[in-house]
Amino acid sequence: MTNRDEPKSAVLRSAAHMVSSLLRRHEFSLAKPVEARFRTNEHGSSGIAVTVKLRDPRRAGAARALLVQQFGGGGVDDFEVA
């Protein structure tokens, strides 16, 4: 059985899993599953964008800082955290 909202790409599944795991290890509660998608420009894929919805949006700044520190420059390079 597969989740219809789960990304079909192994790369996107892996990115979403890594972000979710990191946030949970640092005691951030997710309101929704992490979403990952390829960013594109006129030349094709230009990285991975991740969207995170926290149960406590007041912690969004801290979560974003953690994600940039851990993953910034490593392919996952666009973080939307709320």
C-alpha positions as CSV (number, residue, x, y, z in Angstrom):
1,M,0.0,0.0,0.0
2,T,1.4,3.4,-0.9
3,N,0.5,6.9,0.3
4,R,-0.8,8.9,-2.6
5,D,0.8,12.0,-1.2
6,E,4.3,10.4,-1.1
7,P,6.7,11.6,-3.7
8,K,7.3,9.1,-6.5
9,S,11.0,10.0,-6.7
10,A,13.4,8.1,-4.4
11,V,15.5,11.3,-4.2
12,L,12.5,13.4,-3.0
13,R,11.4,10.6,-0.6
14,S,14.9,10.5,0.9
15,A,15.1,14.3,1.2
16,A,11.7,14.5,3.0
17,H,12.7,11.6,5.3
18,M,16.1,13.2,6.2
19,V,14.5,16.6,7.0
20,S,11.7,14.9,9.0
21,S,14.2,12.8,11.0
22,L,16.4,15.8,11.8
23,L,13.5,17.9,13.0
24,R,12.1,15.2,15.2
25,R,15.5,14.5,16.7
26,H,15.6,18.2,17.7
27,E,12.0,17.9,19.1
28,F,10.1,19.8,16.5
29,S,6.6,18.6,16.0
30,L,5.3,18.4,12.4
31,A,1.7,19.5,11.6
32,K,1.9,17.8,8.2
33,P,4.4,15.5,6.5
34,V,7.4,17.2,5.0
35,E,7.0,18.0,1.3
36,A,10.0,17.9,-1.1
37,R,10.0,18.8,-4.8
38,F,12.5,19.5,-7.5
39,R,13.2,23.2,-8.2
40,T,13.5,23.9,-11.9
41,N,14.8,26.7,-14.1
42,E,15.2,27.0,-17.8
43,H,18.1,24.4,-17.7
44,G,16.1,21.7,-15.7
45,S,16.5,20.8,-12.1
46,S,18.3,23.3,-9.9
47,G,18.0,21.6,-6.5
48,I,15.4,20.4,-4.1
49,A,12.8,22.6,-2.3
50,V,11.4,21.5,1.0
51,T,8.2,22.7,2.7
52,V,7.7,22.1,6.5
53,K,4.6,22.8,8.5
54,L,5.2,22.8,12.3
55,R,2.6,22.4,15.0
56,D,4.1,25.4,16.7
57,P,4.8,28.0,13.9
58,R,6.6,30.2,16.5
59,R,9.6,27.7,16.2
60,A,9.8,28.2,12.4
61,G,12.9,30.4,12.6
62,A,14.8,27.9,14.7
63,A,13.8,25.0,12.5
64,R,14.8,26.9,9.3
65,A,18.2,27.7,10.9
66,L,18.7,24.1,11.8
67,L,17.9,22.9,8.2
68,V,20.1,25.5,6.6
69,Q,23.0,24.6,8.9
70,Q,22.6,20.9,8.2
71,F,21.6,20.8,4.6
72,G,22.3,24.2,3.0
73,G,24.5,23.8,0.0
74,G,24.0,20.1,-0.1
75,G,21.3,19.9,-2.8
76,V,18.4,20.7,-0.5
77,D,18.7,24.4,-0.8
78,D,15.3,26.0,-0.5
79,F,13.4,25.8,2.8
80,E,9.9,27.0,3.5
81,V,9.1,26.6,7.2
82,A,5.9,27.7,8.8
